[in-house]
Amino acid sequence: MKKLWLTSLAVFLLVITMSSSAFAKMNKDAGWLSVDNVALGGITMGMTQDEVASIYGQPDTSKDYGVSLESGAYTIMWKYGDTFTVWYADGYVDGATTTADNGIQTPAGIHVGSPVGDVWKSYGQPWLDQNNKTYYSYWYHTDGGRKLFIDVKNKRVIRVAMGYE
């Protein structure tokens, strides 16, 4: 009976360990960045549409989402090609995402295609390390609520984004 109980306990602990690793691991003392590290391709949070257009020109496509029910902000999305997107709230950059090695990178030089080792060397341990089963998502944050999100698959960066949670 004792052997059965110990085996059951071992299986239970193994299941708990495996299921928790499939979700997220928070490192509340890690992953802090200075605000100037949260930028993509020269774009920083809070820039105006005119400032972004002065760097990249007018977008290939633009979508007006109107007033967001969640935030109350007027939301617009600009796309450059199929791989670089900039989001605006009330006319100011609220986030950006790149999904290809298109020259867009962070101030530390992290871009789609970078090895995961470069991410860890540049930014250290993330604040949130999330296993999404097909890729890992590393979250870094600042005192101002800005975040840098880096997704990794097969030890290579597949997406870099910035924004607010």
N, C-alpha and C positions, 0 to 999 in steps of 0.2 A: 504494500500500500504506500509506504514511504517513497519507494522508487517511482511509482506512478505519479505521485504528487510532485516530486522533484522534476520529472520529465515534463509534466504539464506546466510547471512554473517556468522551466527553461524555454519551452515553446512559446508561452505567453510573452516572455521578455523579448524573445527574438522577433516576434510579430510586432510588438510595440516599437522596438528599435528600428525595424525596417520601415514601418509605416510612417514614423516621425521623420525619417530621413527623406521620404518622398515628398515632404512638404517644404517647410522653411526653417532655417536656423538663424536666429537673431543673435548678433554680436553687439550688444548695446554700447560697448565702449570702443568699437572699431568703426571704420568706414567713414570717418569725418573728413570732409574736404573743405578747403577754403572756397569761397564763392567764385573766385576767378578760375577755378578748375572745372566749373560746370558751364561748359560752352561747347558748341559744335560748329566747326567750319567758320570760326570767327563770329558766330552768332551767340549772344548771351541772352539770358532771360531778361525780359523787360525792354528789349530793343523795340523800336517802332517798325511798322511795315515799310516806311520810307528808308530806314537804315538798312533793313534786310535787302530791299530792292537795290540799294546803292552797291551792295556786295554781289548779289546774284542776279540782278535784273528782275523783271516781272516773272511770275511763276508760269509754268506750262499750263497748269490748271489751278482753279481756285473754287472753293466751295464755301458758301455762306450758310452757316447752321443757325443763324439767328441767336436769340437769347437762350442760354442754357438754363434749363429748369434747376439743375443742380447748383450751379455757381451764381446764376443771375448775370453772367457776363455775356457780351455779344461775341460769338465764336466764329472764326474764319479759319479755313485750312488752305495753305498754299502747298502745291506739289511741284517739285523740280524733277522731271523724269518720273520714273516709277520707284525711285529709291530714296529720295530725300523729301521729307515733309516738315513743314513749319506750321505750328498752331498759334493762333492769336486769340487773346481774350481782351475785349475792349480796345483793340488796336495795338496791343503790346505782346511780344513773344511770350507764350505760355508753355511752349514745349517744342521739341524738334526730334526727329528720328531719321537715322540713316540705316539702310539695310543692304548696302553693297559697298564694295571697295571703290568708291567714286571720288576719292580725294578729300572727303569730309572726315575730319578727325578732331579729337579733343585737344586741349592745350598740351597735354602730355604725349600726344602723338598716337593715341589709341584710335584705331579705325577698324572697320569690318575687315577681317582677315588676320588681325593681330593675334599672336599666340597668347593664350591665357596667362602664361608666365609674365608677359609684358604688362598685363593688367595688374597683377599682384605686385610687380616691382614698382609700377607707377603710383598705385593707390593703396596698396596694402590689403589687409583683410576687409571684406565688405561689411557693411552694417547688417545687411540681410543677404543670405545665401539661400536661394530657393531652387530646389530640384523640380523642374516641370516635366520630368520623365523623359522628354526628348532633348532637352537643353537645360542649362543652368542659367539663372538670372542673378546677377550681383547688383546690389543696390548700395550706393554711397550717398551721403547726405551732408548738408551744411546747416549752420545755425539759422540761416534765413529760410529754411524749408525747401530749398532747391535740392533736386536729386539728380544723380547720374545713374542711369540704368545700363548695364552691359550684359548682353545675353551671349552665352558661349555654348557651342556644340562641337564635339570632337576636338576639344582643346583649342578652338579658334573662335574669335569674336564673330557673331553673325548679325548683331544689331547693337547700335549705340543710340541711346535716347537721353534726353534731359527733360525735366519738367518738375511739376509739383506732384506729390503722390496722388 
